[in-house]
Amino acid sequence: MRILLTGIFFLFIQALPAQVIPAGFPVLEELVRRNQLENSDYSQGSFLLRPIIKNDSLYRITEELTLPIDLGEEIKVGVLPFLNTTRILTGRPYGWGDYGLIPNPGFQTYFSGGIQANYKFINLSFRPEIVIAQNSGFPTSLNEMTIAQIRSRFFLWNWGDNPERFGNGVYFRPWWGQSKLTIQYGAFEIGGSTENIWWGPGQFNALTFSNNAQGFPHWTINTTKPAKTFLGNIELQMVIGKLQNSGFDPSQNQELNDQYFIPFTGDSRYVNAVTFSWNPKWVKGFYFGFSRTFQQYNANRGNTFYDWFPVFEGFQKKNFFNDGNSVDFDANGRDQTITLFGRLVVPKTKSELYFEFGRRDHAYDWREFILNPEHARAFIFGFNQLFEIPEMQKTIQIRSEITHQQESVNRYLRYGLSGAGTWHTNGRARGFVNYGQPLGVGIGTGSNVQTLEISLVDGIDKMGVLFERLANNQDFYYKALLQFTERRPWVDLSLGFLYDKQFGNLLLSSKLQLIHARNYQWQLDPSSTPDFPKGKNLTSVMAQASVVYFWNND
């Protein structure tokens, strides 16, 4: 049930939404994205800004399965779906995009649930979460490496916050989760939140914000659905928030940590970010936008307007030079990323194409950006295609995505053979992470991944296979000059089996994934020789199941 608010805001009238689908929520987010291709329904927006609000035409299942509790004509309370995700992983770390589950072997589980309340223009979602993980240790190759190679490994660890293991025992972290309190008027809202946000069109990864890490506390002003203007629909969000270090040493070898690791300052980091997307009124189904993020340690931040809102500062680095050679901007320890993204939806062919391109460093000027756009860049490309099978009354879904973080070859001209940092790292602000997990791309520092899914779908129900190739820590591989040794790149090849099914009020989303690591951790097989090098391989299994339960009286 919804309370309708009427008001003119930017020349349009909107209605108060009733339910938020958290960013990256199992089954439901994929369902509404697929429905947009099947039903030519653009009302759900661009998918460049998530979480999304429930729309009855696409979320009838949630309307039927929601239990509203009427506390009066103006106060509405609903019980939110309960979510549990449980994962069992053997042998080594793997996995991302899971609300703060850690990429470590063993058993781990995630719980989330709560209530949502609406009173006039005030919206409250209380959806806390708990992560419990066995947090097992696993073998690495540090003891096989030379001093120079170990230094290269710790260089990237010191520019980030990506621990191999999250402490020495069971990992337990309760959190406010997907909770927020906002005031809404028309298509806009303002308030505070700890929920995950997802910027960009990616289905499996995002260059800035995704559901990979635990959500962070932030103030937000954002649209809740496309805002109509005379030029078309717009969506936007600006946040200021607080990021935390993990507090854990990076490697499982304490002697090496003591020798090479630079400890954290202990201070939290301030983050300011903005995203904007536009759907021209002349081109249905085309969405284009950008995002900009800044982070720095609070100890280095001043109190001017641009210290609080650096997203409004100039884009060219030359604007921050003093005396021709010093950069105040970098001296304050700020870390910036800029991304451009687009999505094209073609309902006639039941398909979508999308891209995201980002840079993590200022260009000196526009000329340098045009001549050298590949510097400090990362990118995502993907598509989703549906094929109807009338005789079966089912649909074949083929979707794929490429995420590339590895530094471009221009690093050799700028930094020499060893290169510099990589995506989600910074020499002063450390990693673009929260509690040790990247806020955007969760596949590993300097890694690349290609994903292909082929599924047979019928509404919510799905059966399919997943093929994945993950090239691990490529920036470290080339920074440590391992290409000149007998050690070959560490590449994971995996095959997954997918099964989603609705059982009344219960939704099940499951995955069984076989992961074969070639040259795991760049280790050498005992039979390897300089003339006939042979890497050590490792095969692991990941079993994961997400259970969503909708409360009602039936």
DRENTOR-495184 format. One record per residue (C-alpha): residue number from 1; residue in one letter; x, y, z. Coordinates in steps of 0.5 Angstrom, whole numbers. Example, Ala and Ser with C-alpha at 12.3 -4.5 7.8 and 13.67 -1.06 7.14 Angstrom:
# DRENTOR-495184
PT / num / residuo / east / north / up
PT / 1 / A / 25 / -9 / 16
PT / 2 / S / 27 / -2 / 14
//
This chain:
# DRENTOR-495184
PT / num / residuo / east / north / up
PT / 1 / M / 0 / 0 / 0
PT / 2 / R / 2 / 7 / -1
PT / 3 / I / 1 / 14 / 1
PT / 4 / L / 0 / 19 / -5
PT / 5 / L / 4 / 25 / -5
PT / 6 / T / 2 / 31 / -10
PT / 7 / G / 7 / 37 / -11
PT / 8 / I / 10 / 40 / -16
PT / 9 / F / 18 / 39 / -16
PT / 10 / F / 22 / 41 / -23
PT / 11 / L / 15 / 41 / -27
PT / 12 / F / 13 / 34 / -25
PT / 13 / I / 9 / 30 / -20
PT / 14 / Q / 11 / 24 / -17
PT / 15 / A / 8 / 18 / -12
PT / 16 / L / 11 / 16 / -6
PT / 17 / P / 14 / 9 / -7
PT / 18 / A / 13 / 3 / -2
PT / 19 / Q / 19 / -1 / -2
PT / 20 / V / 27 / -1 / -4
PT / 21 / I / 30 / -7 / -7
PT / 22 / P / 37 / -7 / -4
PT / 23 / A / 43 / -6 / -9
PT / 24 / G / 45 / -13 / -12
PT / 25 / F / 39 / -16 / -9
PT / 26 / P / 39 / -24 / -11
PT / 27 / V / 34 / -25 / -16
PT / 28 / L / 29 / -19 / -16
PT / 29 / E / 34 / -14 / -19
PT / 30 / E / 36 / -19 / -25
PT / 31 / L / 28 / -20 / -26
PT / 32 / V / 26 / -13 / -26
PT / 33 / R / 32 / -11 / -31
PT / 34 / R / 30 / -17 / -35
PT / 35 / N / 23 / -15 / -35
PT / 36 / Q / 25 / -8 / -38
PT / 37 / L / 27 / -12 / -44
PT / 38 / E / 21 / -16 / -45
PT / 39 / N / 16 / -11 / -43
PT / 40 / S / 18 / -5 / -47
PT / 41 / D / 17 / -1 / -40
PT / 42 / Y / 22 / 4 / -39
PT / 43 / S / 19 / 7 / -32
PT / 44 / Q / 24 / 3 / -28
PT / 45 / G / 30 / 8 / -30
PT / 46 / S / 37 / 7 / -33
PT / 47 / F / 40 / 2 / -28
PT / 48 / L / 45 / 7 / -27
PT / 49 / L / 43 / 9 / -20
PT / 50 / R / 41 / 3 / -15
PT / 51 / P / 38 / 1 / -11
PT / 52 / I / 31 / 2 / -14
PT / 53 / I / 24 / 3 / -12
PT / 54 / K / 19 / -2 / -13
PT / 55 / N / 14 / -1 / -19
PT / 56 / D / 8 / -5 / -19
PT / 57 / S / 8 / -7 / -26
PT / 58 / L / 14 / -10 / -25
PT / 59 / Y / 14 / -12 / -18
PT / 60 / R / 7 / -15 / -17
PT / 61 / I / 11 / -21 / -14
PT / 62 / T / 13 / -17 / -8
PT / 63 / E / 6 / -13 / -8
PT / 64 / E / 3 / -20 / -7
PT / 65 / L / 8 / -22 / -2
PT / 66 / T / 9 / -16 / 2
PT / 67 / L / 5 / -16 / 9
PT / 68 / P / 3 / -9 / 11
PT / 69 / I / 1 / -7 / 18
PT / 70 / D / -4 / -1 / 18
PT / 71 / L / -3 / 3 / 24
PT / 72 / G / -7 / 8 / 22
PT / 73 / E / -9 / 12 / 16
PT / 74 / E / -2 / 16 / 15
PT / 75 / I / 3 / 11 / 18
PT / 76 / K / 4 / 4 / 14
PT / 77 / V / 9 / -1 / 16
PT / 78 / G / 11 / -7 / 12
PT / 79 / V / 16 / -13 / 14
PT / 80 / L / 21 / -13 / 9
PT / 81 / P / 24 / -20 / 6
PT / 82 / F / 29 / -24 / 10
PT / 83 / L / 35 / -26 / 6
PT / 84 / N / 40 / -31 / 8
PT / 85 / T / 46 / -32 / 4
PT / 86 / T / 51 / -38 / 6
PT / 87 / R / 57 / -40 / 2
PT / 88 / I / 62 / -46 / 3
PT / 89 / L / 69 / -45 / -1
PT / 90 / T / 75 / -50 / -1
PT / 91 / G / 82 / -49 / -1
PT / 92 / R / 83 / -41 / -3
PT / 93 / P / 79 / -35 / -3
PT / 94 / Y / 74 / -33 / -9
PT / 95 / G / 68 / -29 / -10
PT / 96 / W / 65 / -22 / -10
PT / 97 / G / 59 / -18 / -10
PT / 98 / D / 56 / -20 / -3
PT / 99 / Y / 54 / -15 / 2
PT / 100 / G / 61 / -16 / 6
PT / 101 / L / 62 / -23 / 6
PT / 102 / I / 69 / -24 / 6
PT / 103 / P / 73 / -28 / 0
PT / 104 / N / 76 / -33 / 4
PT / 105 / P / 75 / -41 / 4
PT / 106 / G / 71 / -44 / 9
PT / 107 / F / 64 / -43 / 11
PT / 108 / Q / 60 / -37 / 12
PT / 109 / T / 53 / -34 / 12
PT / 110 / Y / 50 / -27 / 12
PT / 111 / F / 43 / -25 / 15
PT / 112 / S / 39 / -19 / 13
PT / 113 / G / 31 / -17 / 15
PT / 114 / G / 27 / -12 / 18
PT / 115 / I / 22 / -7 / 17
PT / 116 / Q / 20 / -1 / 13
PT / 117 / A / 15 / 5 / 15
PT / 118 / N / 12 / 11 / 12
PT / 119 / Y / 9 / 17 / 15
PT / 120 / K / 7 / 22 / 10
PT / 121 / F / 14 / 24 / 7
PT / 122 / I / 18 / 21 / 12
PT / 123 / N / 21 / 14 / 10
PT / 124 / L / 25 / 9 / 15
PT / 125 / S / 28 / 3 / 13
PT / 126 / F / 31 / -2 / 18
PT / 127 / R / 34 / -7 / 15
PT / 128 / P / 40 / -10 / 20
PT / 129 / E / 45 / -15 / 17
PT / 130 / I / 50 / -20 / 20
PT / 131 / V / 56 / -23 / 17
PT / 132 / I / 59 / -30 / 20
PT / 133 / A / 65 / -33 / 17
PT / 134 / Q / 70 / -39 / 19
PT / 135 / N / 76 / -35 / 16
PT / 136 / S / 80 / -40 / 15
PT / 137 / G / 88 / -39 / 13
PT / 138 / F / 90 / -42 / 6
PT / 139 / P / 97 / -43 / 3
PT / 140 / T / 101 / -37 / -1
PT / 141 / S / 107 / -36 / -5
PT / 142 / L / 111 / -31 / -1
PT / 143 / N / 116 / -36 / 2
PT / 144 / E / 118 / -38 / -5
PT / 145 / M / 119 / -30 / -8
PT / 146 / T / 125 / -26 / -8
PT / 147 / I / 126 / -20 / -4
PT / 148 / A / 125 / -15 / -10
PT / 149 / Q / 118 / -19 / -11
PT / 150 / I / 116 / -19 / -4
PT / 151 / R / 117 / -11 / -4
PT / 152 / S / 113 / -11 / -10
PT / 153 / R / 107 / -15 / -7
PT / 154 / F / 107 / -10 / -1
PT / 155 / F / 108 / -4 / -5
PT / 156 / L / 101 / -5 / -7
PT / 157 / W / 99 / -7 / 0
PT / 158 / N / 101 / -1 / 2
PT / 159 / W / 97 / 3 / -3
PT / 160 / G / 91 / -1 / -1
PT / 161 / D / 87 / -5 / 4
PT / 162 / N / 86 / -12 / 2
PT / 163 / P / 88 / -17 / 7
PT / 164 / E / 89 / -24 / 5
PT / 165 / R / 86 / -26 / 12
PT / 166 / F / 81 / -22 / 16
PT / 167 / G / 84 / -24 / 23
PT / 168 / N / 86 / -30 / 26
PT / 169 / G / 79 / -33 / 28
PT / 170 / V / 72 / -33 / 27
PT / 171 / Y / 70 / -27 / 23
PT / 172 / F / 64 / -24 / 26
PT / 173 / R / 61 / -17 / 24
PT / 174 / P / 54 / -14 / 25
PT / 175 / W / 52 / -8 / 22
PT / 176 / W / 46 / -3 / 21
PT / 177 / G / 46 / -6 / 14
PT / 178 / Q / 41 / -3 / 8
PT / 179 / S / 38 / 2 / 13
PT / 180 / K / 36 / 9 / 12
PT / 181 / L / 32 / 15 / 14
PT / 182 / T / 30 / 20 / 9
PT / 183 / I / 25 / 25 / 7
PT / 184 / Q / 22 / 25 / 0
PT / 185 / Y / 19 / 30 / -4
PT / 186 / G / 17 / 28 / -11
PT / 187 / A / 22 / 24 / -14
PT / 188 / F / 28 / 27 / -9
PT / 189 / E / 30 / 25 / -2
PT / 190 / I / 35 / 27 / 3
PT / 191 / G / 37 / 24 / 9
PT / 192 / G / 42 / 19 / 12
PT / 193 / S / 43 / 12 / 10
PT / 194 / T / 48 / 6 / 11
PT / 195 / E / 45 / 2 / 5
PT / 196 / N / 50 / 0 / -1
PT / 197 / I / 49 / 4 / -7
PT / 198 / W / 51 / 2 / -14
PT / 199 / W / 53 / 7 / -19
PT / 200 / G / 54 / 5 / -27
PT / 201 / P / 51 / -1 / -31
PT / 202 / G / 55 / -7 / -29
PT / 203 / Q / 51 / -13 / -28
PT / 204 / F / 57 / -17 / -24
PT / 205 / N / 62 / -11 / -22
PT / 206 / A / 62 / -3 / -22
PT / 207 / L / 68 / 1 / -22
PT / 208 / T / 66 / 6 / -16
PT / 209 / F / 60 / 3 / -12
PT / 210 / S / 57 / -4 / -12
PT / 211 / N / 55 / -9 / -6
PT / 212 / N / 62 / -12 / -6
PT / 213 / A / 63 / -9 / 1
PT / 214 / Q / 59 / -7 / 7
PT / 215 / G / 55 / -1 / 6
PT / 216 / F / 58 / 5 / 9
PT / 217 / P / 55 / 11 / 13
PT / 218 / H / 53 / 17 / 9
PT / 219 / W / 49 / 23 / 8
PT / 220 / T / 45 / 23 / 1
PT / 221 / I / 41 / 27 / -3
PT / 222 / N / 38 / 23 / -9
PT / 223 / T / 33 / 21 / -14
PT / 224 / T / 28 / 15 / -12
PT / 225 / K / 26 / 15 / -20
PT / 226 / P / 27 / 18 / -26
PT / 227 / A / 25 / 26 / -26
PT / 228 / K / 22 / 29 / -32
PT / 229 / T / 25 / 35 / -35
PT / 230 / F / 24 / 38 / -41
PT / 231 / L / 30 / 35 / -44
PT / 232 / G / 28 / 28 / -42
PT / 233 / N / 29 / 24 / -35
PT / 234 / I / 35 / 25 / -30
PT / 235 / E / 37 / 21 / -24
PT / 236 / L / 42 / 24 / -19
PT / 237 / Q / 46 / 22 / -13
PT / 238 / M / 51 / 26 / -8
PT / 239 / V / 53 / 23 / -2
PT / 240 / I / 58 / 25 / 4
PT / 241 / G / 60 / 19 / 8
PT / 242 / K / 65 / 15 / 12
PT / 243 / L / 70 / 10 / 10
PT / 244 / Q / 74 / 5 / 15
PT / 245 / N / 80 / 1 / 15
PT / 246 / S / 80 / -6 / 16
PT / 247 / G / 86 / -6 / 21
PT / 248 / F / 89 / -12 / 19
PT / 249 / D / 96 / -14 / 17
PT / 250 / P / 96 / -16 / 9
PT / 251 / S / 99 / -22 / 9
PT / 252 / Q / 99 / -28 / 13
PT / 253 / N / 106 / -28 / 15
PT / 254 / Q / 107 / -24 / 21
PT / 255 / E / 115 / -23 / 20
PT / 256 / L / 114 / -20 / 13
PT / 257 / N / 108 / -15 / 15
PT / 258 / D / 113 / -13 / 21
PT / 259 / Q / 118 / -12 / 16
PT / 260 / Y / 115 / -9 / 10
PT / 261 / F / 108 / -6 / 12
PT / 262 / I / 106 / 1 / 13
PT / 263 / P / 101 / 1 / 18
PT / 264 / F / 95 / 5 / 18
PT / 265 / T / 94 / 12 / 21
PT / 266 / G / 88 / 9 / 25
PT / 267 / D / 84 / 15 / 22
PT / 268 / S / 77 / 14 / 18
PT / 269 / R / 77 / 17 / 11
PT / 270 / Y / 72 / 22 / 8
PT / 271 / V / 69 / 21 / 2
PT / 272 / N / 65 / 25 / -3
PT / 273 / A / 62 / 23 / -9
PT / 274 / V / 56 / 25 / -14
PT / 275 / T / 53 / 21 / -20
PT / 276 / F / 49 / 24 / -26
PT / 277 / S / 45 / 20 / -31
PT / 278 / W / 41 / 23 / -37
PT / 279 / N / 36 / 20 / -41
PT / 280 / P / 34 / 24 / -47
PT / 281 / K / 27 / 25 / -49
PT / 282 / W / 28 / 24 / -56
PT / 283 / V / 32 / 17 / -55
PT / 284 / K / 28 / 12 / -51
PT / 285 / G / 32 / 7 / -48
PT / 286 / F / 39 / 11 / -48
PT / 287 / Y / 42 / 13 / -42
PT / 288 / F / 48 / 16 / -41
PT / 289 / G / 52 / 19 / -35
PT / 290 / F / 58 / 20 / -30
PT / 291 / S / 60 / 20 / -23
PT / 292 / R / 66 / 23 / -19
PT / 293 / T / 69 / 20 / -13
PT / 294 / F / 74 / 23 / -8
PT / 295 / Q / 77 / 20 / -1
PT / 296 / Q / 82 / 23 / 4
PT / 297 / Y / 84 / 22 / 11
PT / 298 / N / 80 / 26 / 15
PT / 299 / A / 86 / 29 / 19
PT / 300 / N / 88 / 32 / 12
PT / 301 / R / 82 / 35 / 10
PT / 302 / G / 80 / 42 / 11
PT / 303 / N / 74 / 46 / 13
PT / 304 / T / 73 / 50 / 6
PT / 305 / F / 67 / 49 / 2
PT / 306 / Y / 72 / 45 / -3
PT / 307 / D / 74 / 41 / 2
PT / 308 / W / 67 / 38 / 4
PT / 309 / F / 65 / 38 / -3
PT / 310 / P / 71 / 37 / -8
PT / 311 / V / 67 / 34 / -13
PT / 312 / F / 65 / 41 / -15
PT / 313 / E / 73 / 43 / -16
PT / 314 / G / 76 / 43 / -23
PT / 315 / F / 78 / 37 / -27
PT / 316 / Q / 85 / 39 / -30
PT / 317 / K / 91 / 38 / -25
PT / 318 / K / 94 / 44 / -28
PT / 319 / N / 89 / 48 / -24
PT / 320 / F / 92 / 46 / -17
PT / 321 / F / 100 / 47 / -19
PT / 322 / N / 104 / 53 / -15
PT / 323 / D / 110 / 55 / -17
PT / 324 / G / 110 / 51 / -23
PT / 325 / N / 112 / 44 / -20
PT / 326 / S / 108 / 43 / -13
PT / 327 / V / 101 / 40 / -13
PT / 328 / D / 97 / 42 / -7
PT / 329 / F / 91 / 37 / -9
PT / 330 / D / 96 / 31 / -9
PT / 331 / A / 99 / 34 / -3
PT / 332 / N / 93 / 33 / 1
PT / 333 / G / 92 / 26 / 0
PT / 334 / R / 86 / 26 / -4
PT / 335 / D / 84 / 20 / -9
PT / 336 / Q / 80 / 22 / -15
PT / 337 / T / 76 / 17 / -19
PT / 338 / I / 72 / 19 / -25
PT / 339 / T / 67 / 15 / -29
PT / 340 / L / 63 / 15 / -36
PT / 341 / F / 58 / 10 / -37
PT / 342 / G / 52 / 9 / -42
PT / 343 / R / 47 / 4 / -43
PT / 344 / L / 42 / 2 / -49
PT / 345 / V / 36 / -2 / -48
PT / 346 / V / 33 / -4 / -55
PT / 347 / P / 26 / -8 / -53
PT / 348 / K / 25 / -10 / -60
PT / 349 / T / 31 / -14 / -60
PT / 350 / K / 30 / -16 / -53
PT / 351 / S / 37 / -14 / -51
PT / 352 / E / 42 / -9 / -48
PT / 353 / L / 49 / -6 / -49
PT / 354 / Y / 53 / -2 / -44
PT / 355 / F / 60 / 0 / -42
PT / 356 / E / 63 / 4 / -36
PT / 357 / F / 70 / 7 / -37
PT / 358 / G / 74 / 10 / -31
PT / 359 / R / 80 / 14 / -29
PT / 360 / R / 83 / 14 / -22
PT / 361 / D / 88 / 20 / -24
PT / 362 / H / 87 / 27 / -26
PT / 363 / A / 89 / 29 / -33
PT / 364 / Y / 94 / 35 / -33
PT / 365 / D / 90 / 38 / -38
PT / 366 / W / 85 / 37 / -43
PT / 367 / R / 90 / 35 / -49
PT / 368 / E / 93 / 30 / -44
PT / 369 / F / 87 / 27 / -43
PT / 370 / I / 85 / 26 / -51
PT / 371 / L / 92 / 24 / -52
PT / 372 / N / 93 / 19 / -47
PT / 373 / P / 86 / 17 / -44
PT / 374 / E / 88 / 10 / -42
PT / 375 / H / 93 / 13 / -37
PT / 376 / A / 90 / 10 / -30
PT / 377 / R / 84 / 7 / -33
PT / 378 / A / 79 / 1 / -32
PT / 379 / F / 73 / -1 / -36
PT / 380 / I / 67 / -5 / -36
PT / 381 / F / 63 / -8 / -42
PT / 382 / G / 57 / -12 / -42
PT / 383 / F / 51 / -14 / -46
PT / 384 / N / 44 / -18 / -44
PT / 385 / Q / 40 / -22 / -50
PT / 386 / L / 34 / -25 / -49
PT / 387 / F / 31 / -30 / -54
PT / 388 / E / 24 / -32 / -53
PT / 389 / I / 22 / -40 / -54
PT / 390 / P / 14 / -40 / -56
PT / 391 / E / 13 / -47 / -56
PT / 392 / M / 16 / -48 / -49
PT / 393 / Q / 14 / -41 / -46
PT / 394 / K / 20 / -40 / -44
PT / 395 / T / 26 / -35 / -45
PT / 396 / I / 34 / -36 / -46
PT / 397 / Q / 38 / -31 / -43
PT / 398 / I / 45 / -30 / -45
PT / 399 / R / 49 / -24 / -41
PT / 400 / S / 56 / -23 / -41
PT / 401 / E / 61 / -18 / -38
PT / 402 / I / 68 / -16 / -38
PT / 403 / T / 72 / -12 / -33
PT / 404 / H / 79 / -10 / -34
PT / 405 / Q / 83 / -6 / -28
PT / 406 / Q / 90 / -8 / -31
PT / 407 / E / 94 / -2 / -32
PT / 408 / S / 95 / 0 / -39
PT / 409 / V / 102 / -1 / -43
PT / 410 / N / 103 / 7 / -42
PT / 411 / R / 106 / 5 / -35
PT / 412 / Y / 112 / 4 / -38
PT / 413 / L / 113 / 11 / -41
PT / 414 / R / 111 / 14 / -34
PT / 415 / Y / 114 / 10 / -29
PT / 416 / G / 119 / 5 / -32
PT / 417 / L / 118 / -3 / -32
PT / 418 / S / 115 / -3 / -25
PT / 419 / G / 109 / 1 / -26
PT / 420 / A / 106 / 5 / -20
PT / 421 / G / 99 / 4 / -17
PT / 422 / T / 92 / 0 / -20
PT / 423 / W / 85 / 1 / -19
PT / 424 / H / 82 / 2 / -12
PT / 425 / T / 89 / 4 / -10
PT / 426 / N / 93 / 11 / -8
PT / 427 / G / 99 / 12 / -4
PT / 428 / R / 96 / 17 / 1
PT / 429 / A / 89 / 15 / 2
PT / 430 / R / 90 / 8 / 1
PT / 431 / G / 85 / 4 / -2
PT / 432 / F / 78 / 6 / -4
PT / 433 / V / 75 / 0 / 1
PT / 434 / N / 71 / 0 / 7
PT / 435 / Y / 73 / -5 / 12
PT / 436 / G / 78 / -8 / 7
PT / 437 / Q / 74 / -10 / 1
PT / 438 / P / 73 / -5 / -5
PT / 439 / L / 67 / -1 / -6
PT / 440 / G / 67 / -3 / -13
PT / 441 / V / 71 / -8 / -17
PT / 442 / G / 71 / -14 / -12
PT / 443 / I / 75 / -19 / -16
PT / 444 / G / 82 / -17 / -13
PT / 445 / T / 87 / -11 / -14
PT / 446 / G / 89 / -11 / -22
PT / 447 / S / 85 / -17 / -24
PT / 448 / N / 81 / -18 / -30
PT / 449 / V / 75 / -22 / -31
PT / 450 / Q / 71 / -24 / -36
PT / 451 / T / 64 / -27 / -35
PT / 452 / L / 59 / -31 / -39
PT / 453 / E / 52 / -34 / -37
PT / 454 / I / 47 / -38 / -41
PT / 455 / S / 40 / -39 / -38
PT / 456 / L / 33 / -42 / -39
PT / 457 / V / 29 / -37 / -35
PT / 458 / D / 21 / -37 / -34
PT / 459 / G / 19 / -31 / -29
PT / 460 / I / 23 / -32 / -23
PT / 461 / D / 25 / -39 / -24
PT / 462 / K / 32 / -40 / -28
PT / 463 / M / 37 / -46 / -30
PT / 464 / G / 44 / -44 / -33
PT / 465 / V / 51 / -45 / -33
PT / 466 / L / 56 / -40 / -32
PT / 467 / F / 63 / -39 / -35
PT / 468 / E / 68 / -35 / -32
PT / 469 / R / 76 / -33 / -33
PT / 470 / L / 79 / -29 / -28
PT / 471 / A / 87 / -27 / -29
PT / 472 / N / 89 / -25 / -22
PT / 473 / N / 93 / -19 / -20
PT / 474 / Q / 96 / -18 / -26
PT / 475 / D / 99 / -11 / -24
PT / 476 / F / 103 / -15 / -19
PT / 477 / Y / 105 / -20 / -24
PT / 478 / Y / 108 / -15 / -28
PT / 479 / K / 111 / -10 / -23
PT / 480 / A / 115 / -16 / -20
PT / 481 / L / 117 / -17 / -27
PT / 482 / L / 115 / -24 / -26
PT / 483 / Q / 114 / -25 / -34
PT / 484 / F / 122 / -25 / -34
PT / 485 / T / 122 / -32 / -29
PT / 486 / E / 119 / -38 / -30
PT / 487 / R / 113 / -36 / -26
PT / 488 / R / 107 / -36 / -31
PT / 489 / P / 100 / -31 / -30
PT / 490 / W / 95 / -34 / -25
PT / 491 / V / 89 / -35 / -28
PT / 492 / D / 82 / -38 / -26
PT / 493 / L / 78 / -42 / -30
PT / 494 / S / 71 / -44 / -27
PT / 495 / L / 64 / -47 / -29
PT / 496 / G / 58 / -45 / -25
PT / 497 / F / 51 / -49 / -25
PT / 498 / L / 46 / -44 / -23
PT / 499 / Y / 39 / -45 / -20
PT / 500 / D / 33 / -40 / -18
PT / 501 / K / 26 / -43 / -16
PT / 502 / Q / 20 / -40 / -13
PT / 503 / F / 17 / -44 / -8
PT / 504 / G / 11 / -40 / -5
PT / 505 / N / 13 / -35 / -1
PT / 506 / L / 20 / -37 / -1
PT / 507 / L / 26 / -36 / -7
PT / 508 / L / 32 / -40 / -8
PT / 509 / S / 38 / -37 / -12
PT / 510 / S / 44 / -42 / -12
PT / 511 / K / 50 / -43 / -15
PT / 512 / L / 55 / -49 / -15
PT / 513 / Q / 62 / -47 / -18
PT / 514 / L / 68 / -51 / -20
PT / 515 / I / 74 / -47 / -20
PT / 516 / H / 81 / -49 / -23
PT / 517 / A / 87 / -45 / -22
PT / 518 / R / 93 / -45 / -27
PT / 519 / N / 99 / -43 / -23
PT / 520 / Y / 96 / -42 / -17
PT / 521 / Q / 99 / -36 / -13
PT / 522 / W / 104 / -36 / -18
PT / 523 / Q / 107 / -42 / -15
PT / 524 / L / 112 / -47 / -18
PT / 525 / D / 110 / -55 / -18
PT / 526 / P / 116 / -59 / -15
PT / 527 / S / 117 / -62 / -22
PT / 528 / S / 119 / -55 / -25
PT / 529 / T / 125 / -54 / -28
PT / 530 / P / 128 / -47 / -31
PT / 531 / D / 128 / -51 / -38
PT / 532 / F / 121 / -54 / -37
PT / 533 / P / 117 / -49 / -32
PT / 534 / K / 111 / -52 / -29
PT / 535 / G / 106 / -48 / -25
PT / 536 / K / 102 / -51 / -19
PT / 537 / N / 95 / -52 / -20
PT / 538 / L / 89 / -52 / -15
PT / 539 / T / 82 / -54 / -16
PT / 540 / S / 77 / -51 / -11
PT / 541 / V / 69 / -52 / -10
PT / 542 / M / 64 / -46 / -8
PT / 543 / A / 57 / -48 / -6
PT / 544 / Q / 53 / -42 / -5
PT / 545 / A / 45 / -41 / -4
PT / 546 / S / 41 / -35 / -2
PT / 547 / V / 34 / -36 / 1
PT / 548 / V / 29 / -30 / 1
PT / 549 / Y / 23 / -31 / 5
PT / 550 / F / 17 / -26 / 4
PT / 551 / W / 12 / -25 / 10
PT / 552 / N / 5 / -26 / 9
PT / 553 / N / -1 / -29 / 13
PT / 554 / D / -3 / -34 / 7
//
